[in-house]
Structure formats: C-alpha cells, structure tokens
Amino acid sequence: MISQVSHLLPLSGSSIKPATKRSLCALEQSRRGTFCLKCVIVLLFFVILSFSTIGCVSLSAGNSIIQSPNSSIATESASGFQTDTADVELETIPLPFTATEKKEFWKDLMTKYNSKEFGNIFALNRIDFAHRYAVNSLVVPRDSWSSFLQLAPFPIQVESLIDIEKIVVFSYRLHAFAVYNHGTLLRWGPTSMGKKSTPSPTGLFSVNWKKKLAISTVDPSWKLPWNVNIHNTMGIGWHQYALPGYHASHGCLRLLMEDAEWLYDFAETPKFTTKGKIRMFGTPVVVVDQTDFITKPWLAASSVSQGALTERELTILVDDYLSEIRKRYASQ
C-alpha cells in the first residue's frame, strides 16, 4: 500500500493542493477500510477454525473407535493401540418389589441419564427395555464414562488378533459379544444365548448367509430381524430377539436391535467359484467360555475390569482357533 501512494506525496517543502488533499484522504480512508475488512475476514476464519477443532475433538472423545462396520480403525495412539482404557467403578442397586415402586424407580433413573447413557445401562445389565421390570437388581456406573467401550467386559487390545482383519467373539460366561478389527475392540454388546436345555454350540464358525427378516424353524410365528447364520445344519445364527438378562434362546445368539443391524452390515458372507466351491470364507465367529446358567458376573463386579476378560484370558480362549482362521483367510 505504501508504494502505491508514494507517488502522490509532494516533495519536501511544497504545498499540497486542496484537490490533492481530498484525493489523499479518500485513498487513506479506502486503505483503512480495506485493512479493517481483511482483519474481520481473518478473525472470522480463526473463529470458524476454533469451533471446527472443538467439534472434532468432542466427536473423537465420545466415539473413540466406534465406527461404521466396514471402516478401518483410524483413531489409535502412536503405538497403534487405543489408550482410553480408564476403569469405571460399578455399584449394584436392588430394585423395589412391587410393580408400582419399580415404575417409579425407572422413572427416577431416567431423569439422571441422557438417552445414550440410559441405553448403555441396559446393555451393561444384558437386558432390553421390555425386560426392565423383570430384574431384581441393577448395576450402574459410579463414575462418568466418555465411551461405551469403557464399559466393555472385553480387552480393548488383543495382540494375538492383530493380523486378523475381522472376528466376532461371543462369550457364554459374560453374556456378551465383541467385535475386533486387527486386534482392536470395535464394538461390544449384550447377548442371550442358548438356555441349559438347548445350549448354543461353542467353537469356530463363519458367516454362511444372512437375511434381513428370517422365520424361525422352531416356531414359524417367531420373526427374526437381521438374521446372520453361522451353522447351517443346526440353524444357529445371531439376530434381534428378547434379552431378559439370562440365557433363554433355543441355541441362537440374541441381540439388541441396533447391535443386530450393525452386525448384519459388518458380517461378510462367503464367496464361491463357478463350480460352487468356497473361494472366500465368511467372517469368522468364535463362541467361547462356559456358564452355569445362574451366575451373572456383571452384578458381582465392583468395577468394569473386575467382571471383564483380560487379554490373556481371551487369548487362551481363542488360541485353538487362530491357526485355522489364518489358514482359511491367508489367500483372501
């Protein structure tokens, strides 16, 4: 701006004519106006940038590694491992006996948590909304939690699974499932598996086929949303159905609706050659652990970690199946 104006300035000792003064004043005002406008634009830029940064930080903190089913894990630490593993203390609250008192209890509880936190508490107790009056006690976090993964009864990282892109693990003892992507916990949720008279089979399986709405072969009146089959001859799979807080199915792996839909999208079905031979296996699924069909480990735990599987325990449970999984998916 200085170089643009200098040729209008008079030589030393000369007088400035009125017309020249007016031109200089007008030019100076224009220069100041342009400068102020640039300042405003720069200021607005930094304000917008600040809000965008805050928004991104909040989203990352609240949804650390819960992403879309087929996306890769991006929010990891420099070492490649998730670092938000702060333990959460728990307390068990006995529920009133009468229906009226229970209704008031739940009504009061709903005022203490937002809808997302309220859903977390249902998952933590392995029940759905319809069975809230059926339980006699409820476990709730003493501390605040920033992510649903902080309430997971599974390890956040499992080193032995790092080379496995996708795997779904169901634990009979924990009444819960876990999804891992290259050894990092992607999602977990509650489940109700086969009851004592009709237990779910354990071992290594893989996704065979899936259907958005299937009809039960046990009873045609049973509608099974987001059904994913893992055992053809036994008709075993996972799908949405009632979660009463204990194992109650005829062998299938029951889920909450949102988990069933998410896992439906996550699961990959096998691909075949033109001759009908398997060219690529479906997503590997491992059903592990044993249960006495009575104990509810989440009710006896004073913290999330106390009622959870450790990395070593989970590694031991899945170790027998890892060589077969690597063999199946080595050429895919």
C-alpha positions in Angstrom: 0.0 0.0 0.0 2.9 2.4 0.8 4.4 2.1 -2.7 1.0 2.7 -4.3 0.6 6.0 -2.5 4.1 7.4 -2.5 4.0 9.0 -6.0 1.1 11.2 -4.9 3.0 12.7 -2.0 4.6 16.2 -2.6 8.3 17.0 -2.4 9.6 18.4 0.8 8.7 22.0 1.4 6.0 22.1 -1.3 2.4 22.8 -0.5 -0.5 20.3 -1.0 -3.4 21.5 -3.1 -6.9 21.0 -1.8 -7.8 18.6 -4.6 -4.7 16.5 -3.8 -5.6 16.6 -0.1 -9.1 15.3 -0.9 -7.6 12.5 -3.1 -5.2 11.5 -0.3 -7.9 11.5 2.3 -10.1 9.4 0.1 -7.3 7.0 -0.6 -6.3 6.8 3.1 -10.0 6.0 4.1 -10.1 3.4 1.4 -6.9 1.8 2.6 -8.1 1.8 6.2 -11.4 0.3 5.1 -9.7 -2.5 3.2 -7.4 -3.2 6.1 -10.3 -3.4 8.5 -12.2 -5.7 6.2 -9.2 -8.0 6.0 -8.9 -8.1 9.8 -12.6 -9.1 10.0 -12.1 -11.9 7.5 -9.0 -13.2 9.3 -10.8 -13.0 12.6 -13.8 -14.9 11.3 -11.5 -17.6 9.8 -9.9 -18.3 13.2 -13.3 -18.4 15.0 -14.6 -20.9 12.5 -11.4 -22.9 12.7 -11.6 -23.0 16.5 -15.2 -24.2 16.5 -14.4 -26.9 14.0 -11.4 -28.1 16.0 -13.5 -28.2 19.2 -16.2 -30.2 17.4 -13.7 -32.7 16.1 -12.1 -33.2 19.5 -15.5 -33.8 21.1 -16.6 -36.3 18.5 -13.3 -38.3 18.8 -13.6 -38.4 22.6 -17.2 -39.5 22.6 -16.9 -42.1 19.8 -13.3 -43.1 20.1 -13.3 -46.2 17.9 -17.0 -47.0 17.3 -17.2 -46.5 13.6 -19.1 -47.7 10.6 -19.0 -51.6 10.3 -16.6 -51.7 7.3 -14.3 -48.8 8.1 -10.8 -49.1 9.3 -9.6 -48.0 12.7 -8.1 -44.5 12.4 -8.1 -43.1 16.0 -5.3 -45.0 17.6 -2.3 -43.9 19.6 1.2 -43.5 18.2 2.0 -47.1 19.2 -1.0 -48.4 17.3 -3.1 -49.1 20.4 -6.1 -47.4 21.8 -5.2 -45.6 25.0 -8.6 -44.7 26.6 -8.9 -47.7 29.0 -9.8 -45.9 32.2 -11.6 -48.3 34.6 -15.2 -47.5 35.7 -16.4 -48.4 39.2 -19.8 -50.0 39.5 -22.4 -50.4 42.1 -25.3 -52.8 42.3 -28.7 -51.3 43.2 -31.5 -53.6 44.5 -34.9 -52.8 42.8 -38.2 -52.5 44.7 -40.5 -55.5 44.7 -43.9 -54.0 43.7 -44.7 -53.0 40.1 -45.7 -49.5 41.2 -42.4 -49.0 43.1 -40.4 -50.3 40.1 -42.2 -48.0 37.8 -41.2 -45.0 40.0 -37.7 -46.3 40.3 -37.2 -46.4 36.5 -38.9 -43.0 36.1 -36.5 -41.5 38.5 -33.5 -43.2 36.9 -34.4 -41.8 33.5 -34.0 -38.3 34.8 -30.4 -39.0 35.9 -29.1 -40.1 32.5 -29.5 -39.0 28.9 -30.9 -41.4 26.3 -27.5 -42.7 25.2 -26.3 -43.3 28.8 -29.6 -45.0 29.6 -29.1 -47.4 26.7 -25.6 -48.1 28.0 -27.0 -49.1 31.3 -29.4 -51.6 29.7 -26.6 -53.1 27.8 -24.4 -53.3 30.9 -27.2 -55.3 32.6 -27.8 -57.6 29.5 -31.4 -56.6 29.2 -33.6 -54.8 26.7 -36.2 -52.1 27.5 -39.1 -54.5 27.6 -37.5 -56.5 30.5 -36.6 -53.6 32.8 -39.3 -54.7 35.3 -38.1 -58.3 35.3 -34.8 -57.7 37.0 -34.4 -57.5 40.8 -31.1 -55.6 40.8 -29.3 -53.3 38.5 -25.6 -52.4 38.1 -24.8 -48.8 37.3 -21.5 -46.9 36.9 -20.4 -44.9 40.0 -18.2 -42.7 37.7 -18.9 -40.9 34.5 -17.8 -42.6 31.3 -16.9 -41.0 28.0 -17.3 -44.0 25.7 -19.4 -47.2 25.7 -16.2 -49.1 25.2 -15.2 -48.1 28.7 -18.0 -50.4 29.9 -16.8 -53.3 27.8 -16.2 -56.7 29.5 -13.5 -57.4 26.9 -10.0 -56.1 26.5 -9.5 -53.1 24.2 -6.5 -54.7 22.6 -5.7 -58.3 21.8 -2.2 -58.7 20.3 -2.8 -62.2 19.0 -5.6 -60.9 16.8 -3.6 -58.1 15.1 -3.2 -60.0 11.8 -6.9 -60.9 11.7 -9.0 -58.2 9.9 -12.4 -59.2 11.3 -13.6 -61.5 14.0 -16.7 -61.8 16.2 -16.4 -63.3 19.6 -19.4 -64.5 21.8 -18.7 -65.2 25.5 -21.2 -67.6 27.2 -20.0 -66.6 30.6 -20.2 -62.8 30.0 -23.5 -62.9 28.1 -21.8 -60.6 25.6 -20.2 -60.3 22.2 -17.1 -58.4 21.0 -16.0 -57.4 17.5 -12.3 -57.0 16.8 -10.6 -55.3 13.8 -6.9 -56.1 13.7 -6.8 -56.7 17.4 -8.7 -53.5 18.4 -12.1 -53.7 20.0 -14.6 -52.1 17.6 -17.9 -52.9 19.3 -19.4 -54.9 22.1 -22.9 -55.6 23.3 -25.2 -57.9 25.4 -26.5 -61.2 24.2 -28.8 -64.0 25.3 -27.6 -67.4 24.2 -28.9 -71.0 24.4 -30.5 -72.0 27.7 -29.4 -75.1 29.6 -31.7 -77.5 27.8 -30.9 -76.1 24.3 -27.3 -74.7 24.6 -25.5 -72.8 21.8 -22.7 -74.7 20.3 -19.2 -73.4 21.0 -16.1 -73.4 18.8 -15.2 -71.8 15.4 -17.8 -70.8 12.9 -18.1 -68.5 10.0 -20.9 -66.5 8.4 -22.9 -68.6 5.9 -25.7 -66.4 4.8 -27.8 -63.5 6.1 -31.4 -62.3 5.8 -33.0 -59.1 7.0 -36.0 -60.9 8.3 -36.0 -64.7 8.8 -38.7 -67.0 10.1 -37.7 -69.4 12.9 -37.6 -73.2 12.1 -38.6 -73.9 15.7 -41.8 -71.8 15.6 -42.9 -70.0 12.4 -44.5 -67.3 14.5 -41.1 -66.1 15.6 -39.8 -63.3 13.4 -36.0 -62.9 13.5 -34.8 -59.5 12.2 -31.2 -59.1 10.9 -30.6 -62.8 11.0 -27.0 -64.0 10.3 -26.5 -67.8 10.0 -23.3 -69.3 11.3 -24.3 -73.1 11.4 -26.4 -74.4 8.6 -27.4 -77.8 9.8 -28.3 -76.6 13.3 -29.9 -73.4 12.1 -27.8 -71.3 14.5 -27.2 -67.7 14.0 -27.5 -64.2 15.6 -30.5 -61.9 15.3 -32.6 -59.5 17.3 -34.8 -61.0 19.9 -35.8 -60.6 23.6 -32.9 -60.0 26.1 -34.2 -60.9 29.6 -30.8 -60.8 31.4 -30.1 -64.5 31.2 -29.6 -67.2 28.6 -33.0 -68.1 27.2 -32.7 -69.0 23.5 -33.1 -72.3 21.6 -29.5 -72.1 20.6 -29.3 -68.8 18.7 -27.4 -65.7 19.8 -29.9 -63.0 20.6 -29.0 -59.3 20.3 -30.4 -55.8 20.8 -32.0 -54.4 17.6 -29.2 -51.8 17.0 -26.5 -54.4 17.5 -28.2 -56.9 15.3 -28.5 -54.4 12.4 -24.9 -53.2 12.9 -23.5 -56.8 12.9 -25.7 -57.6 9.9 -23.8 -54.9 7.9 -20.5 -55.9 9.4 -20.7 -59.6 8.5 -19.4 -60.8 5.2 -20.9 -63.8 3.5 -18.7 -66.4 1.7 -17.9 -66.2 -2.0 -17.9 -69.2 -4.3 -16.3 -70.2 -7.5 -18.3 -71.0 -10.6 -18.1 -74.7 -9.6 -19.7 -74.0 -6.2 -16.6 -74.3 -4.1 -15.8 -71.8 -1.4 -13.4 -69.1 -2.7 -13.6 -66.9 0.4 -15.0 -67.8 3.8 -17.4 -65.6 5.6 -16.5 -63.5 8.6 -15.0 -65.8 11.4 -17.1 -66.2 14.5 -15.9 -67.8 17.8 -18.2 -68.9 20.6 -16.3 -69.4 23.8 -16.5 -69.9 27.5 -18.7 -71.9 29.8 -21.6 -70.9 32.0 -23.5 -72.4 34.9 -26.7 -70.6 33.6 -27.1 -69.0 37.0 -24.2 -66.6 37.7 -24.3 -63.0 36.4 -20.8 -61.8 36.6 -21.6 -58.2 35.9 -23.7 -58.0 39.1 -20.8 -59.2 41.3 -18.2 -56.8 39.9 -17.2 -53.6 41.7 -15.7 -52.3 38.5 -15.8 -53.0 34.8 -12.3 -54.6 34.8 -13.2 -56.9 37.6 -16.0 -58.5 35.6 -14.1 -58.5 32.3 -12.0 -60.9 30.4 -8.3 -60.0 30.4 -6.3 -60.0 27.2 -4.5 -63.2 28.4 -7.8 -64.9 29.2 -9.4 -64.1 25.8 -6.2 -65.1 24.0 -6.3 -68.5 25.7 -10.0 -68.9 24.8 -9.5 -68.2 21.1 -6.0 -69.6 20.6 -7.1 -73.1 19.5 -8.9 -71.5 16.5 -6.4 -68.9 15.3 -4.3 -71.2 13.2 -7.4 -72.4 11.3 -8.6 -68.8 10.9 -5.2 -67.7 9.4 -5.2 -70.8 7.1 -8.7 -70.0 5.8 -8.1 -66.3 5.2 -4.4 -66.4 4.2 -5.1 -66.4 0.4 -8.1 -64.0 0.6 
